[in-house]
Amino acid sequence: MNRRYRKTIIAGNWKMNKTLSETRAFAEELKPLLGRPKWCEVVLCVPYVNIPAATRLFKDCRIAIGAENCHYESSGAYTGEVSAEMLKELGVKYVVIGHSERRQYYNETDFTVNKKVHAALEAGLRPIVCVGESLEQRELGVTLELINYQVKCALAGVPAEKMRHVVFAYEPIWAIGTGKTATAQEAGEVCETIRTIIRKLYGARVARAVTIQYGGSMNPKNAFELLAQPDVDGGLIGGAALKPDQFVEIINAANQD
């Protein structure tokens, strides 16, 4: 982490978990454990139906609320979809874009990721853009080439002045929900590569200000080592974000001096 130039962000991604009553119970358990984070910004990306309640429940403990997806159009005949403007009006500050599960199961492409990045920025949201390789791609040795392609596609047409609102999350697909984790060195290498790509596109000043998270099974046991990498500025947390005690341990790791 490098707090001199950029934010440290710990974001929980609940996926399709927790009912409204479970969200309330989570808030009641989390708040006494949380305290006041010294350095990092804390975000909870929750299912759409929980967003109004979450914005109220976590307002007094300074946790920002995020969504797990948005559509790239502002309105129209897109049954079941939600626009970035709708999320903004609910009090959402962040939105996850291009998560591997959406790429795999819902035909998310690099093209639609780019359109969603633009939609989120236009609405005043901060996109958390997910990139990452499969196990097969890592074993073939094409990880860095793939990351280069995904980052460039996601940022196509994004002006430099909006880059301070963009967050990247490196999520190796083979480490999501599997219990497997990239080593700190592997995570650091890819996050450094992401920053290098941004530097080539926008210059050093912009690149050093962009927050880059790691998001493949980060947990209390490995968080400190992962976050000690100079280009890992936080985490996009899955399973551990569903358990208040584990989530707080990761937040504490991000608040390391």
N, C-alpha and C positions, 0 to 999 in steps of 0.2 A: 504494500500500500504506500501511497505517497499523498498524505493529507495536505501537503503544502499547495498542491496544484488542483486537486480534485476531491469530490465527495466519496466517502466510503458508504456504500449502500448495501444493507442486508434486506432482501426482499423475500417474503414467503409466498410461494405459489401453491395455493390450496387445491388446485385442479377441481374435480367434481367431488368435493368433500365438504362436509359440515352443513347441517340444516341451520335455520335461524336460531333455534333454541341452543344448538351446539355452538354457534358463534357467540352467543351471550355467555355461555359457560366458559368458553375459551378466554373471553375478555376478562371475566371475573377471576380466572386463575392466573392469567398473564400479568395483570396490572400490579399486583403486590410484588411480583418477582422482577419487574422490569427496571424500576428506578428511572434515572434520567441518563440516557445514553450520552457519553462524553463526546464521541467523535462521529459515530455513524448515524446515517438516516435510516429509519426502519420503515419498511413498506409491507403491507399485506395485500396480496392480489387474491381476491375472493370471487366466488361465483356471482354472476349478475344479480341473482335474487337476494344476496346478502349485502349488496353494496350500500343501500340506504341505512340499514341498521349498523353496519360496520363504521360508516363515517361518523355516526353518533357515538357508538360505543368506545371508539378509540381516539376520539377528538381530544379528550383531556390528558392523554398520555403521549401526544405528539407522534402518533403513528399515521403515516400517509396511507391512503387506500388506493389500490390499483385494480385494474380489470385484467382478465386473462386473455382477452382478444377484443378486436373491434372490426367492423366492416370498413372497407375503403371508400364507400360512398356515404354522403351525408344523409341521404334519404332515398326511398324508392321501394320497388316491389321485390324485397329481399326477406321473405318470410323467415322469422326466427332470428334475424340478425340484429345487431345493435351498433349504432354509429358512434364515432368518437365524440360528437357534439352531445349526444345523449349522456354519455359517461361523464363528460365535463360538467354538465348541469347537475349531476348527482353528487359532485364533490370529488370525483376521481382525479388523481394526479398522475398516475403511471398506468401504462398498459403493456402487457406482454405481447410481443409480435413474433410470429415465426417459430413458435415452440415446436420441437421435433414431433410431438404427438399430433399437432395440427398439420404439420407437413405430411406425416405418415397416414393419418386417418381421414383427414378432411381436405386433401388435395391442395394444401397451401404450397405455393411455389415462390421462387425468388422474385418473380414478377409481382405477385399479390403482396408479398412482404414489403416490397418497395412502395407500392400504392398505399398500404396501411401506415407505413412510416410517415408518408406525406400527410395522410389524413389526420394522424395523431398530432403531428406538429402543428398543422393548420388549426386544430381545435384547442391548442394550448396544453396538450398532454405530453408527458415524457415517455417515449417508446423504449421498452426494454427489448432489444432486438437479439433474438437467439440464433446462434450459429453453432455448428458442430458436425462431426463426422460419425459414420457408423463404424463398427468394429472391422468390417471388411475393408473399408476405405483406409482405416489406420494401418491395417496389416499390409495393404498394398503400398503404403508409404506416400499417399497423396493428401494427407491431412492438411498441410499448410497451403497447398494449391487450392483445395476445396474451400478453406476458410477465406482465402484471398478472393475467390469468386463470390462467395456469399456476402462478404462485407461490401465489396464494390457494388453488387446488385442492390443491396439494401439501401445504400447511400446515393444511388444514382439520382442526380438532380437536387440533392439536399444542399442548400447553400451553407457556407462556412459559419455564418452568424447563427444558424440554428443548431449547430453541432453541440453546443453546450447543453442542449436539452436531451441529447441522445445518449442512451446507455446500451452497452453491449453485454451479452451474457454468453460465455463460451460453455456450451453444454454438449459434451461428447455423448452421442446417442447411446453408446454401449455402457455408459455409467449412470443413466437415468433410471431410477427405480430398481436397479439391479443389485445395489449394495457395493458394486465395484466403483472405484474412484480413480481418476487420473492421479498419478503422483504429483507432488507439489511442483517438481521440475517440469513434468509434461504440461500441467496447467499453466505454469509460468511461461513456458515457451510459446504456447498458442496465444496467450493474452498479450505477450510481447509482440507477436506477429500481427495481431489485430491493431495494436497501437502503431506499428511500423506502417501498415497499410494506410491508416488514417493520416499519418504524418506525410506520406507521399501524396495523398490526395489534397490535404488542407494545410500542411505545414506543421512545424514543431509546436507552436503555441496552442493550436487547436487540439492536437493529438494528446498533449500532456494533461489537458483538462477533461478528457473523456473518461468516465467511469467504466471499467471493464470488470464484470463479475465472473466468478466461476460457478457453474451450476450442475455438477454431476455428483449427486449423493454426498454433498457436504454435510458434515455432522459434527457434534461436539468433540469427537476424537481427532478429527483431521482438520478442523477449521483453522486452528492457530497456525499450523504449518502452511496451509494453502494461502492464508491471508498475509503471511510473512513475505510472499513473493512480491517483488516491486511493482509488477503490472497487474496484480490481482487486487481489485479495489472493493471487494465485497462478494456476496453470494446470492444466487437465486435458489432458494431452498425449497425442496419438495417435502418429503416425508417428515423431516425434522421440524418443519414449520407447523405441523399439525399438533405438536406436543409443546405446550408452553415452556416447560423446563428445558427442553433441548433447544428450542428457539432462542431462549434467553442466553444459554451457554454460548451459542454461536455469536450472538450480539456482543457478549462480553469479550469474546475472542477478537472481534472487530474493533473493540475499544482498547486494545492493547497499546501500551505506550511505545 
